Amino acid sequence: MNIDHILQTFNASEVEYLLIGGMNFLLRHEPVLTYDIDFWIWDTAANLARCDTALRQLDASWGPTEDSWRPVAEQAGWLTRQSVFCLTSPAGAIDIFRAVTGLPSWESCRERSVAGQTAAGAEYRGLCDEDMIACQLALPEGQRRQARIEALRRAISNQQGRQT
């Protein structure tokens, strides 16, 4: 997966997003195996258009079924059909979320988000630790990643200890 290329393409297209999921956890806390990059995008018409542009530049493909899977460049209005999309691209798998269960508005999470950089210098904004925990706790109990929740709680406790 070429995370830097994906982030740089989203940034160059001025997509307003928050990095969520395993990649956000990996970049900010602990090395975990993850097979995709998860973006929560601001759900406005203008931002959906910018996201579509970035995904076209990445040669991403999607389809509502395996039989209809094809490049997004060949599809019109596809990004408004559902709230979560799983795409493939030569740079790696990309998931797009227009809404995230367990969290308030995108705008309020953006205010609390954390700026970061990959080792190669690609900039991103990711969910804060408290919002990452809220995402995990919103999942059915069997799908929660308990080790991730515990690591996030330790990180929050360490941050609070440094502030006092």
N, C-alpha and C positions, 0 to 999 in steps of 0.2 A: 504494500500500500504506500502510495506517495502522498502522505498527509500534507507535506509542505505545498505541493502543487495544487492540491484541492483547496487548501486555505488561501493560498495566493490568488487562485482564480476567483473564489468567492469574494475576497477583499477587493480585487481589481474591478469586479462587477458591482461593487458597493452594496452587496447583499447585507441586510441587517439580520444578524443571526446570533444565537448563543450556542456554543458547543455544549452538548449534553452527553450523558452516557459514558461508556467505557473510555473513549478517547480523552474526554475531559478529565476523568479520574486518572488515567495514565499520565497525561502531561503535567498534572498538578500534584499528584501524590505518589502512586506506586505503579511499578510496571505490571500491567495485567494484559493478558492476551485478549485482543479485540480484533474483530474481523471487518469492522466498518467504522465509519465516522457518522455521528448523529448530529444533525443541525435542527434546532428549533428556530424557525424563521418568523419574523414579524409578518403577520397575516394581513397585509394590505395589497391592493392591486399593483401598486408600483413596485413593491418589494417582491411580489410573486414574479413579476416580469423580469426583475434583475436576477432572481434565483434561476429562472428558466434560461436566461442568457448564460449564466455561469455553467449550468448543467449542459447546455449545448456545446460550450467551449470545451468541456471535459468529455465530450462524446458519450454522455450518459444515455442509458437505455432504461425503459420502463414499459410495463404493460399491465392492464388489469387482470390478464390471464397469460399463461405461458404461450398460448397460441397467438396472442396479439402483442407480444413483447417486441419493441422496436425502438430505434433512437428517438429521444424526445424531440429532436429537430424535425422529425416527421409528424409530430402530433401538435394539434392546436388545443389550447385550453385544458390540457391534461392536468395541470397543477391545481385546478379547482375541483377535481372530481372526488377527492377524499381528504382525510385529515393526516394520514401517514403514508409515505411512499418509500419503498425499498428499491433502489436503483443500482445498476452496475455501471462501471466506467473503467477504461484502461488504467486509471490511477487508483482504483479501488472501489469497494462498495460504499454507497452513500445512502443514508436514511434521512428523509426530510419530514419533519413534524410541523404541522400548522397549529397544533394544540398539544399540550402535555398534561396528562392527568395528575392531579395532586398539587398543581401549582396555580397561583393566581395569574394575573395577566402577564403577557410577555413584557410589557413595559415596566411593571414593577420588578420582575426578575432581572431585567436589563439594568435597572438602577443598582441592584445588589451584586451584579455580575463582577467577575474578576478578569482583569486583562492579563494576558500571558503571551509567551513566545515559545515556539518550538526550538530545539537545539540549533536548527538551521536559520532561525530568525523570523519565521512566519508568525505574524501576529494573529491573535484570536481573542474573543471574549467568551468566557465559560460560566456556567452556573456556579453560584457560590456554594460552599459546602452545605449550608442549611437547606438550600433548595435541592441539592443532590440527595440529601437524606429524605426530604419530603417526597421526591420522585420514587425512591425505593420503598418507602412506607405506603405509598399509594398502590403498589403492586399487590396482587394476591400473595399471601404469605409464602407459598411454595416457590414463587418466582423472585423473591427478594434475595439480594446478594448480601448476606449477613456480614461477611468479612469486609465488604465495602462500607457498610453502615458503621461498623465498629471503627474502621480506619478513619472515616469522616468524623466520627464523634471524638476520636483522639486528636485529630487535626484542629477541630474547633476548640477543644479543651486546651491544647497547646497555645493556640492564638490568644485565648482569653487569659492564660497565664502570663504571656508576654506583655499584655496590655495593662496588667495590674502592677 
